[in-house]
Amino acid sequence: MQSANSKPKWQFNVDLVGGCNLRCPSCPVGNQPEVKQPRGFMKPEMLDRIVSKAKLECDGRVDFALYNWTEPFLHPHLAEMIQVINSHGLTAGISSNFNIMKNIDAVMEANPRYLKMSVSGFNQQSYGITHRKGDIELVKQNMKRVAEAKLRARASTRLAVPFHRYLGNHEEEVQMSAYAQSLGFEFDPAWAYLMPLEKVLALADPDATDVKLTDEDREVVARLALPLDKALEVVRDVDEEHCKLRDQQMAINCEGGVMLCCTVYDPRKYTLGSYLDIPLAELQALKKDHEQCKSCMENGLHVLFTYASTKLDEIALENVARHYPEAHLQSMSERHRRRPRGIRAWPRKLRRQWGKFRAPPN
């Protein structure tokens, strides 16, 4: 019999707001402007009820991430929302584009589990293409603000930079890595891909979706370091019946509606119902019976979206080397094995500052 502690942990991705300040072409917020999303802000009372139900249904084995398709710093009371999670004995993770940084001291005092910053360059010329409407110099300034706020708050928050790898931004990866680590951020590069699921399915199995690729979508695909056509060939051959995005993850919008998956976008097609009104077992049955879920797994897209094949790493590195022989990128798996963790990975100067903050008062 499986013990409670051996059960897999659930992740709940909760969008606190209905939008984002950027319009990245690889993200549905940027490439599907015709699809209307719920507007407004989730209230603390609703989040509190969601957390209570999730803890009960998942035997307390649940983590919360306060983002999916949206920018959490747009919420006027983000720190309070983090405190809601804390009040249940849980912790919250946040991912941001760092172009908006409201109330950062209050957020750091709430001590989120992690704060990630998605980025795709170190200079505006390339960053502005892949993070449309973003300002990389503002991002760099806000990285400093976050590092300083963490020290002031004596927070244990893990700071991390997921760097989106495209063809041609390998030199900027080196620059951003050095800058990020000088401020105490961990650096986690990953191969960029096109989202949402509907767009990738338009390439993998056009008969399974009514979504069509635009010329801009094809430009994004051409910029990917991980070649999408070869990636689709790889994942189709992977025999994997388990999908952790379906079986261990719940995506909830700012109105409390459950989406089929964290990778789909259109609420008209993929909203299963209100999380607060439908038992977890029933929601899971709705997922497994959904035709889009079946089409996704038949084409191996659940493998692609979780990087669940080492061959994806191999073909991406081969593609970069073919276009840029001077580039010497580490594989994702190699970087993860070597990735330093915690305060020991911080620069000496920052560790000294941390020690001063942690020392008891005289």
N, C-alpha and C positions, 0 to 999 in steps of 0.2 A: 504494500500500500504506500502511495506517495505521500510523504509528509508535507506539511504546510510550507516549511522552509525550502523544500526542494522544488516547489512549484515555480514555473517561470514568472518573472515579475512583469506586470503590465506597465505600459507607458501611455499616459493620457496627454495628447496634444490639444491644448485648449486655446483657441483664438479669443483674445480678450476684446479685440476691436474688429471692425469690418473692413479694414483696408490697410494700405501701405503707402508710404511717402515716395517710394521709388517705382520704376516701371521697367524692371529688368526683362530683356527679351527672352531669356530662358525660363522665366517664371510666368504662370498664367495671369498674374496681376498685370503683367506687361504685354503678354501675347494673346490674351483673350479679354480685351476691354469690353466686349459686347456682353459678357456673362456678368450678370448683376449678383452681387453678394449682399448678405445681410448687413445693415448699417448700424452704427451706434456702438455703445460700450457695454460689456457685461458688467452687471452689478455684483458687489461682493456677496450679497445674499445668495445669488444664483450659484456662484462659484463654491460657496460654502456647502450648499446642498449637493452639488456635483461631487465634491470631495467626500462628503459623508457617505453617499451611495457607493462611490468607487471603493472606498476602504472596506465597506461591508461586503460588497460582492467579490472583491479580489483578496479577501482575507488579510487586508492591510499591506499586501505586496504590490505596491503601486508607486510609480514616480509621476510627477507632473511636469510638463513642459508648457510654458505659457506662450505658445506660438505655433503656428503651422504655416499659413500663407500670409500672415500679417505682421506688422511692426508693433511689438508690445509697448514701446516707449510712447506711442500715440495715446495710450490710456492715461487719463489724467491722475489716476490713483494706482499706479502700478505697484508702488511699495505696499499699499494696503492689500492688494491682491496677493502679493507674496506672503504677507503676514497671515492671510486666510489659510494658505497652505501650511504655514508653520504651526498654526494653532491646532492642527490635526496631528502634529508630530511627524509631518512630512516636510520635504523640501522642494523648491521649485527651480527649474532651469529656464533660462531666457536666451533667445537668439535675436540679434539685432543687426541692422546694417550700419549703426553708429553715426548716421547722418542726423539723428535727433537724440538728444541726451538730456531729457528733462528730469529734474529731481534726483540726480545721480547719488547724492549723499543719502537721501532717504532710502533709495533702492539698495545701496550697499549696506546700510544699517539693518535692512530686512534680511541680509545675508542669504541671497539665492544660492542654490547648490552650484550653479555655473552660470557664466555669462559669455556667450559665444558671439563673435563678430564675423559675419560672412563678408568676404572681400575677394576681389579678382585681379588686383593690380596694386602697384605702388605709385604710378603716375596717372594723371588725369586722362591722358590720351587713350589709354586702353581701358582703365577702370570705368570711364564714362560711357563706353560702348556696352560693356557687359553688366554694369550697374547703372543703368540709365537714370538720369536725374540726380545721381550721387556726386558728391564732392570729396575726393580723396584727401585733400588737405584738411578739411573739416573732420574727416574720419580719424586722421592721425592726431589732431588736437584732442578729440574726444577719447582716444585711447589713453592719452596722458591723464586726462581728467578722471577716467575710470580707475586707473592704477593708483592715483593719488587718493581718490575717494575710498578705495578699498583699504588703504593704509590708515586713513583717518577713522574708518569704521571698525578697524581690526577684524575685518570679515575674513571668513575662510573660503569665500567664493573662488572657484576655479575659473580663471580667465583663459579663453582659448580663441584662436583665429583659424577657422576653417577656410583655407585658401582654395578657390575654385580654379582648377587647372584647365586652361585653354591652350590651343596651339599659339605659341609665340609669347606667352607671358612667363616663361621659365626664369628669365633674368629678374623680373619683378618679384617672383616668388622668393628668390635669394634676398632681395632687399627688404621685403616685408617680413621675412623670417627673422632677419637680424634686428629690425626695428621692434617687432613684436616681443621678441625674447628679451630685449633690453629693458622692456617695461614690465616684465613678469608674466607675459602671456605665453601659453603653450601654442605650438604651431602645428596645425593638422591639415596638410594639403589633401585634396580629394579631386577626382576627375569630375569635371562638370558634365551635366547632361541636360537634355531638354525636358521640361515639365509643362503640363501635367501628364498623367497617364494617357489621357485621351489623345494628346498630340503624338506620343510615341506609338500608340496603337494604330494611329493613322499610317504609320510606316510599316509596322510589323504585320498588321492584319486589317487593311482598309475596310473590309466588309463588316468588321466588328464595331465600327464607330461611324458616326455621321460628321465627325470633326475633320476638317481638311487643313493641310499645312499651307501656310502663306509663304510668300517669297522671303519674308524676314525670318520665318522659322527655318527655312533651308539655309539661310546665311548663318544662323546659329549652329546648325548641324555641321556646316563646313568648318566652323571655328573650333569644334570640339576636339580635344586631344584624344579622348576615347572615341574612336570612330563608330558611329551608331550602327551602321550597316553590319560591320564585323561583330560588334557587341551583340546584336540580335541573333546572329548565327551561333555565337557561343552559348548564349543563355537558353536557346531553344533545345540544345542538346543536354542540358543539365537536368537530371532526374531529381527534382526536389518537390515533394508534396507539401512540405510545411512552408507557410508564409508567416513570418513574425509580424509583418505589418497588418495582417488579418487576424492572427491568433493571439497577439500579445499587445496590440496597440488600438487606441480609440482616438478618433479625431472629432473634435466638437467645436462648432462655430460659436460666435458671440451670442447667439440666441439660444444656445443649449441644444442645437440640432446635431445629431450624429451623422457624419459623412461615411460613406461606404469604406473609405480608406483615406489615409493622409496624402495619397498621391493624386486623387481625383479632385476636380475643382467645381464643376457645375452643380449648384445646390438644387436646381430644378430636377435634375436626373438622379442625383446620388445622395440625397438626404433620406435617411432611413426612418427618422422620427426624433422625438425629444428623448434625450438621455434620461431625464428625470421620470419619464412616463413608461419606459420600456425596460423590462428586466434584461440583464446582461446576456443571459443564455438566449433569449429571443433575438436580441441584436446580432449575436454571433450566427444564429441560424439564418437571419436575413442576409448577412454578408455571404455566407457559403452558398446560398441559393441564387445569388445575383449573377446575371449573365456576364456583366462586365468583369466581375471577379474571376469567373471561369475563363474568359477570353485572355485576361492578363496572365493567369498561371499557365494556360496552354501555350502561350508564346514566351514564357520564361521571364516576364517582365518583373516578377517578384524577386528574381535573382539579380537582375540588373539594378533595381532600385536599392538593393541592400549590399551591392558589391560582393555577392555571395559566391563568386568564382574567381580564383586567382588568375585565370586566363584573361580576365578583363584588364587586370594590371599589366599583363604581358603585352597585349595588343596595343594598349595605350602607350606604353614605353617605346614599343617598336614604331608606332606612328610618329611620336615626337622625334625620335632619333632619325627617322627618314626625312622629316622636314627640317630639323635643326640638329645636325650631327654634333654640334658643340655643346648641346644641352646634356647634362648628366643628372637626371632626376632619380631620386630613390623611389622604389616601389612603395605603395601605401602600407603594405604589410611590414616592410623593413622599417619604415619610419615609426610605425606603431610599436614595434618591438623595442626601438631605441628611445622612444619618446620619454623625456624626463617628466617626473610628476612632482607636484607640490612645491613648497617653498625652497627645497634644496636645488630646484632648477633655476631659481631666480639669480640674477646678477648679484655679485657681492655687495655692491652699494645698496641695492634694494633690500637685501637681507638684513644689512645693518640698520636701515631705516625701520624695517619691520620689528627688529629686536627692540629698538627704542620705544616703539608704540606698545609692544607687548610687556615691557618691563613694568613692575609694580611702581606706583607713585612713591616718591621719597617722603 
